[in-house]
Amino acid sequence: MSRYILAVDQSTSATKAILFDEACRLINRVNIEHKQYYPQAGWVEHDAEEIYANMIEAIGRLLRETEVEADAEFSLAITNQRETVVVWEAATGKPIGKAVVWQCQRGAEICRALKAAGHEKTFLAKSGLLIDPYFSASGVKWLLDHTPGAREAAEAGALRMGTIDAWLIWKLTEGRVHATDYTNASRTLLFNIHTLDWDDELLELFTIPRSMLPEAKPCDAIFGRTTIEGLFPEGIEIAGVLGDSHGALAGQMCFEAGMGKATYGTGSSVMVNIGEEAVAAPEGLVTSVGFAAQGKVFYAFEGNIHCTGATLRWLTDQLQLIASPAETESLATSIESTNGVYLVPAFAGLGAPWWNSEAKAVICGMTLGTTKAHVVRAALEAIPYQIKDLIDLMTGQAGVKLKELRVDGGPTRNKFLMQFQADMLGATINRADLEEASALGAVVMNGLARGVWSSLEEVARLRTSDNRILPTMEEAKRAELYGGWIEAVKLVNRK
C-alpha cells in the first residue's frame, strides 16, 4: 500500500496543493490564486474564507488529476505565509473582518506608540522581534479596536485569532482544534521564544486577551484529523506545520547550527540555523524559532537584502546595458576582474549591517578603460558581497561558523555568481535541484510526526541532486576584494 503526503503551501498570492510520496518526491501540484484587497493606501487584506475554499478546491483538483492506488493512504501538511492574521468568532467560525496581511501598514501607529513608550527592548528580549506592523499583533489590536463589538466579544472569550495555519486547522477540524506551531507563533510579537509560550506582558501591551490564542506546538506534532470537507470520509491526520521561510530552511535540510539558506530573487532572504540557544540578533535582524522537531528547538537569525536580482534588472531595464540578466555570466567571465570597479546597489538605502535608509547607490573606481563588462561584473559581485555582509553578521553574533549555504532561486543558475559567492564566504555553496522547498519542509515535519522517519539525520539522507560549489580563492585575495567593497560602501554610508 502506497502512502502520500498532501502538502498545502498557502502563500501571499496563491494556495498550492502538492502531492509528495514518502521518499520526498514531488508527484503533482495544483495552484489557485486568491484576490488581493487594498482598501486604503498602505493596507493589504485577504479573504480568509476564500483562502480556505481555494485550499479545498486545490486539494480536490489535485486528487482528481493524479493517478494513485485505490488503497493509498494520505496525510496533510501545511506551510503558510507568515504574520498574516485572522480574527474569527468562536461559535460560528466567521471572521470579523478580512485577514490583515503581513504587508499591511494599518498597525504602524500602534507600533510607533509602543516604541515611543520605551517597550522595544522588552519585545526584542522576549519575542526576538522588532516592534513593526509586519508582525501579527498590531493587526489584531487594530481589528479589536476598530470593529464594532469586537473588543467586548474578545474580553468575553468569544473570539479567536491565529495566523493562516491556525485558521486552516480550525476550519479543517470544524472548530475542534485551535492550534499553531512554534515558528508561526514566533512571528506574532506575542510569543516568548525562550519559554515557548504566549507572553502575558506582551499580550497586555497589545491589549489582546489570552483566550483568543491557539495552542502552540512543535512543527512535528499531530494537529488533529480532518475529512477535508468530505474528500476523505474516514478522516486523515494533519501533521507537520510551519511558516514558509522556516519550511524552506527545513526543506533545504539545514538541520545543524551553522547551516543557512539564501533565496536569490528580486532581493535575497537569508536565514541561518544558530542552534538550540535563542541568541539576541544583531541590530536590525530578528531571532525566530527556525523549526522545532524531535524534542529539540532550533533557532534562526533572519535578514533580507533589498537589491540583488533587482540590480541586474536595473542594468537591463533602466541602463539598457544588457538585453537580459542571462547575459551577465558571459560578460563577467570575459574579463579577469572588475579592475577595482564596485557597484553598491543602495537603491533602497543600505540594510544590515549598515542601516542607512538615506544612502544612495554608487558605481566607483572607474577609469577610461572601464567597459560595460566591468560594470556588469561589479553588479554581479555586489550580490555575494551583500550576502557576506549578512552572513558574517549572523555567524559572528551567534558564535558559529558557516558550514554550508544552501541556495535557491533563478540567479543561482549563474555559475560565476555562485563561484564568487563561495569564494567570498570561504564556504561551500550547495545548490539543489529543489522544487517547492517550503512545502518539502512541511512534508519533512509530517513524516517525523507520523514516524515515517526516526531522526533528522535519516531525513537528510533523502536530499538529492547536491551541486556543491567549493571556494577556490586564496584568503589574501578574498580580503583584498572584500576590503575594496567596504571602502566603496563607506562612500555612500555617510550619515
Secondary structure as GFF3:
##gff-version 3
##sequence-region A 1 495
A	DSSP	beta_strand	3	10	.	.	.	ID=ss1
A	DSSP	beta_strand	14	21	.	.	.	ID=ss2
A	DSSP	beta_strand	26	33	.	.	.	ID=ss3
A	DSSP	beta_strand	45	46	.	.	.	ID=ss4
A	DSSP	alpha_helix	48	65	.	.	.	ID=ss5
A	DSSP	beta_strand	73	80	.	.	.	ID=ss6
A	DSSP	beta_strand	85	89	.	.	.	ID=ss7
A	DSSP	beta_strand	99	100	.	.	.	ID=ss8
A	DSSP	alpha_helix	108	116	.	.	.	ID=ss9
A	DSSP	alpha_helix	120	127	.	.	.	ID=ss10
A	DSSP	alpha_helix	137	146	.	.	.	ID=ss11
A	DSSP	alpha_helix	150	155	.	.	.	ID=ss12
A	DSSP	beta_strand	159	163	.	.	.	ID=ss13
A	DSSP	alpha_helix	164	172	.	.	.	ID=ss14
A	DSSP	beta_strand	179	181	.	.	.	ID=ss15
A	DSSP	alpha_helix	182	185	.	.	.	ID=ss16
A	DSSP	beta_strand	191	192	.	.	.	ID=ss17
A	DSSP	beta_strand	197	198	.	.	.	ID=ss18
A	DSSP	alpha_helix	200	205	.	.	.	ID=ss19
A	DSSP	three_ten_helix	210	212	.	.	.	ID=ss20
A	DSSP	beta_strand	215	217	.	.	.	ID=ss21
A	DSSP	beta_strand	222	226	.	.	.	ID=ss22
A	DSSP	beta_strand	236	243	.	.	.	ID=ss23
A	DSSP	alpha_helix	244	251	.	.	.	ID=ss24
A	DSSP	beta_strand	259	264	.	.	.	ID=ss25
A	DSSP	beta_strand	268	275	.	.	.	ID=ss26
A	DSSP	beta_strand	286	293	.	.	.	ID=ss27
A	DSSP	beta_strand	296	305	.	.	.	ID=ss28
A	DSSP	alpha_helix	309	317	.	.	.	ID=ss29
A	DSSP	three_ten_helix	325	327	.	.	.	ID=ss30
A	DSSP	alpha_helix	328	333	.	.	.	ID=ss31
A	DSSP	beta_strand	342	344	.	.	.	ID=ss32
A	DSSP	beta_strand	362	364	.	.	.	ID=ss33
A	DSSP	alpha_helix	372	398	.	.	.	ID=ss34
A	DSSP	beta_strand	404	408	.	.	.	ID=ss35
A	DSSP	three_ten_helix	410	413	.	.	.	ID=ss36
A	DSSP	alpha_helix	415	425	.	.	.	ID=ss37
A	DSSP	beta_strand	428	431	.	.	.	ID=ss38
A	DSSP	alpha_helix	437	449	.	.	.	ID=ss39
A	DSSP	alpha_helix	456	460	.	.	.	ID=ss40
A	DSSP	beta_strand	468	469	.	.	.	ID=ss41
A	DSSP	alpha_helix	475	492	.	.	.	ID=ss42
###
